[in-house]
């Protein structure tokens, strides 16, 4: 029973993290595209602002997903 609850929790957390990552990446791409085609905005400044934020957000979420996957795989190996 405990394994089933833990598996469901892992699935839900992974799903929420993946959905949040998709929303953040889509909103950042939309903002970047809006800024690129706006005549009032200097394109060089957009890349300076968004690139570090984009890398930080994506790297953090991918690290979290990898950690969840590795911890879930460790539990399966231990139980066998």
C-alpha positions in Angstrom: 0.0 0.0 0.0 2.8 2.4 0.9 4.5 1.8 -2.5 1.3 2.6 -4.3 0.9 5.9 -2.5 4.5 6.8 -3.0 4.3 6.0 -6.7 1.1 8.1 -7.1 2.7 11.0 -5.2 5.8 10.8 -7.4 3.6 10.7 -10.5 1.6 13.8 -9.4 4.7 15.8 -8.4 6.4 14.9 -11.7 3.3 15.9 -13.6 3.0 19.2 -11.8 6.7 20.0 -12.3 6.5 19.2 -16.0 3.3 21.3 -16.4 4.9 24.2 -14.6 8.0 23.9 -16.8 5.9 24.0 -19.9 4.0 27.1 -18.8 7.2 28.9 -17.8 9.0 28.0 -21.1 6.0 29.0 -23.2 5.5 32.3 -21.4 9.2 33.1 -21.7 9.2 32.3 -25.5 6.1 34.4 -25.9 7.7 37.3 -24.1 10.9 36.9 -26.2 9.0 36.8 -29.4 6.9 39.8 -28.4 10.0 41.8 -27.6 11.8 40.8 -30.8 9.0 42.2 -33.0 8.4 45.4 -30.9 10.1 48.3 -32.5 10.6 50.2 -29.2 12.7 47.4 -27.7 16.4 46.8 -28.4 16.8 43.1 -29.3 20.3 42.8 -27.6 18.8 43.8 -24.3 16.1 41.1 -24.5 18.7 38.4 -24.9 20.8 39.8 -22.0 17.7 39.7 -19.7 16.0 36.5 -20.7 18.9 34.1 -21.3 20.1 33.8 -17.7 16.5 33.5 -16.4 15.6 30.9 -19.0 18.7 28.8 -18.3 18.1 29.0 -14.5 14.4 28.0 -14.7 15.0 25.2 -17.2 18.0 23.9 -15.4 16.3 23.9 -12.0 13.2 22.1 -13.3 15.2 19.5 -15.2 17.4 18.9 -12.1 14.2 18.4 -10.0 12.7 15.9 -12.5 16.0 14.0 -12.7 16.2 13.8 -8.9 12.6 12.5 -8.7 13.4 9.9 -11.4 16.6 8.8 -9.7 15.1 8.5 -6.3 12.2 6.5 -7.7 14.6 4.2 -9.5 16.6 3.7 -6.3 13.6 2.5 -4.4 12.8 -0.1 -7.1 16.3 -1.5 -7.1 16.4 -1.6 -3.2 13.1 -3.6 -3.1 14.2 -6.3 -5.6 
